[in-house]
Amino acid sequence: FEGRAPAVISVEAERAELPTLYLAGDSTVADQPGPAFASWGQMLPLFLGPSVAVANHARSGETLKSFISSLRLAKVLERMKEGDYLLVQFCHNDQKREWPQTYAEAGSTFEAYLRAYIAEARLRGATPILATAPQRRSFGPDGRARNTHGPYPDAVRALARAEGVALVDLEAESRRLYESLGPERSRLAFAVDGDE
C-alpha cells in the first residue's frame, strides 16, 4: 500500500457468516490506539483463528452502567445473532465510589447489571461469558500480589456459577503471573516506551 512500488493490485471483500465474539469492557479489554499499550481484548484474535470474528466494543473508562447509557450495549445487541458470544469484563471503574453516577456495589447493582447483560445475550440466542478483571499490579510487604478489587471478583464467580455461565478468571491468573515474576520483574508486563 505504501512506498515507491506498492505491490497490491486489488483487494476484494467478501461477506463471511461466522459466529461473532462481542467484547464488552473497560480499558483492560479495549483496543488501545498506540503501540505502547495493549489490552487482552485486542490480543485475543491472535489466539482464536479464522473460525470466529471478534468485535471489540470495549472502551477505556466504561462501566456496566455507562456501557448501557452510552448505547454501546445497544449497538452490540442490535447486531447480535444466534450462535454469537458476549464476553463481559468490568470492575476497574465500577468500583470507584467517587463516580456516583456509575458506581455499582459488588453484591447488588454490579451483580444486577451483569444479570441484565446475561439475559440480553440469551434472549438473542447468544452465549454469555463472564470474566473477572485482572488485578492492578500492587504488592504487599510480603511480596504477594494484593487484591485491588475487593469483593468484585468473587461476585462475578458466584454469578457465573448461579447462572451457569462460563467464567474466564483473569483475576486469579493475573495474581499468579505477578507473583511468579515478583515485584520488580512484573513491571516488564507493563513496560511502555520510556519505562524500564
C-alpha positions in Angstrom: 0.0 0.0 0.0 2.9 2.4 0.7 6.3 3.1 -0.7 7.7 3.7 -4.2 6.4 0.4 -5.7 3.2 -0.8 -4.0 2.6 -4.5 -4.7 -1.1 -4.7 -4.1 -3.1 -4.7 -7.3 -6.6 -5.2 -5.9 -8.5 -6.1 -2.7 -11.8 -7.8 -2.6 -14.0 -8.0 0.4 -16.5 -10.9 0.8 -19.1 -11.3 3.5 -18.4 -14.2 5.8 -21.0 -15.7 8.1 -19.1 -16.5 11.2 -20.1 -16.6 14.9 -19.0 -13.3 16.5 -17.5 -12.9 19.9 -18.5 -9.5 21.2 -16.4 -7.9 23.9 -17.8 -5.5 26.5 -15.5 -3.9 29.0 -13.1 -1.2 30.0 -9.5 -0.2 29.1 -8.2 -3.6 30.1 -10.3 -5.0 27.2 -10.5 -2.1 24.7 -8.4 -1.7 21.6 -5.7 0.8 22.6 -4.6 3.3 20.0 -0.8 3.2 20.3 1.9 0.5 20.3 3.0 1.3 23.9 -0.2 -0.1 25.4 -2.3 -3.2 24.7 -5.2 -4.9 26.3 -6.1 -8.6 26.4 -9.1 -7.9 24.3 -7.1 -6.6 21.3 -4.7 -9.5 21.6 -7.5 -12.2 21.7 -8.0 -12.5 17.9 -4.4 -13.8 17.6 -5.4 -16.9 19.6 -8.8 -17.7 18.1 -8.1 -18.3 14.4 -10.4 -17.7 11.4 -13.5 -19.6 12.6 -14.8 -16.7 14.8 -14.9 -13.0 14.4 -14.1 -10.7 17.3 -16.0 -7.4 17.7 -14.3 -5.4 20.4 -16.8 -2.8 21.7 -14.9 -2.1 25.0 -13.8 1.4 25.7 -11.5 3.0 28.3 -13.3 4.4 31.3 -16.5 2.3 30.7 -18.6 0.7 33.5 -21.5 -1.6 33.3 -23.8 1.4 33.6 -22.1 3.7 31.2 -21.7 1.0 28.6 -25.5 1.0 28.6 -26.1 4.8 28.8 -23.6 5.5 26.0 -25.6 3.0 23.9 -22.6 0.7 23.4 -24.6 -2.3 24.6 -27.5 -1.3 22.3 -25.1 -1.4 19.3 -23.9 -4.9 20.3 -27.4 -6.2 20.8 -28.7 -4.9 17.5 -26.1 -6.9 15.7 -26.0 -10.0 17.9 -27.5 -13.2 16.4 -28.0 -16.7 17.5 -24.7 -18.6 17.8 -22.7 -15.5 18.8 -21.0 -14.8 22.2 -20.9 -11.9 24.6 -17.8 -11.8 26.8 -18.3 -9.2 29.6 -15.5 -7.9 31.9 -15.9 -4.8 34.1 -14.8 -3.8 37.6 -11.9 -1.3 37.4 -14.2 1.7 37.1 -17.4 0.3 38.6 -15.8 0.1 42.0 -15.0 3.8 42.1 -17.2 5.3 44.7 -16.0 8.8 43.6 -18.0 8.2 40.4 -21.5 8.0 42.0 -23.3 8.1 38.6 -21.6 4.8 37.5 -20.5 3.2 40.8 -22.0 -0.3 41.3 -21.8 -2.1 44.6 -20.4 -5.6 44.2 -23.2 -7.6 45.8 -26.2 -5.6 44.5 -26.1 -3.3 41.5 -22.9 -4.7 39.9 -24.5 -8.2 40.0 -27.9 -6.9 38.8 -26.3 -5.2 35.8 -24.3 -8.4 34.9 -27.5 -10.4 35.1 -29.1 -8.0 32.6 -26.2 -8.5 30.1 -26.5 -12.3 30.5 -30.3 -12.1 29.9 -30.0 -9.9 26.9 -27.4 -12.2 25.3 -29.5 -15.3 26.0 -32.6 -13.6 24.6 -30.8 -13.3 21.2 -29.6 -16.9 21.3 -26.0 -15.9 22.1 -23.8 -17.4 24.8 -22.8 -15.1 27.6 -19.3 -15.4 29.2 -18.1 -13.5 32.3 -14.5 -12.6 33.1 -13.1 -11.3 36.3 -11.0 -8.2 35.9 -7.2 -8.6 36.0 -5.7 -7.2 39.2 -3.7 -4.0 39.2 0.0 -4.6 39.8 0.2 -4.0 43.5 2.3 -5.9 46.1 2.2 -6.1 49.8 5.2 -6.0 52.1 5.2 -9.8 52.0 5.9 -9.8 48.2 2.4 -11.2 47.4 0.0 -9.5 44.9 -2.7 -7.5 46.7 -6.4 -7.8 46.0 -7.1 -4.4 44.4 -10.7 -5.3 43.5 -12.2 -6.2 46.9 -15.4 -8.3 46.6 -15.9 -7.9 42.8 -14.1 -11.0 41.5 -16.0 -13.2 44.0 -19.3 -11.6 42.9 -18.5 -12.4 39.3 -17.5 -16.0 40.2 -20.7 -16.5 42.2 -22.9 -15.1 39.5 -21.2 -17.3 36.8 -22.0 -20.4 39.0 -25.5 -19.3 39.7 -26.3 -18.5 36.1 -24.4 -21.5 34.6 -22.2 -19.1 32.6 -18.6 -19.8 31.5 -16.0 -17.9 33.5 -12.6 -16.6 32.5 -10.8 -15.9 35.8 -8.3 -13.2 34.8 -8.2 -12.0 38.4 -6.6 -15.3 39.6 -4.4 -15.6 36.6 -3.1 -12.1 36.8 -2.2 -12.6 40.5 -0.4 -15.8 39.7 1.5 -14.0 36.9 2.5 -11.1 39.1 3.6 -13.3 41.9 5.6 -15.6 39.7 7.5 -12.6 38.3 7.8 -10.7 41.6 7.5 -7.0 42.4 10.4 -5.9 40.2 10.2 -8.2 37.2 6.4 -7.8 36.9 7.0 -4.2 35.8 8.1 -5.7 32.5 4.5 -6.8 31.8 3.5 -3.1 31.8 6.6 -1.6 30.3 5.8 1.2 27.9 8.1 3.4 25.8 10.5 5.2 28.1 9.8 2.9 31.1 12.2 0.2 32.3 
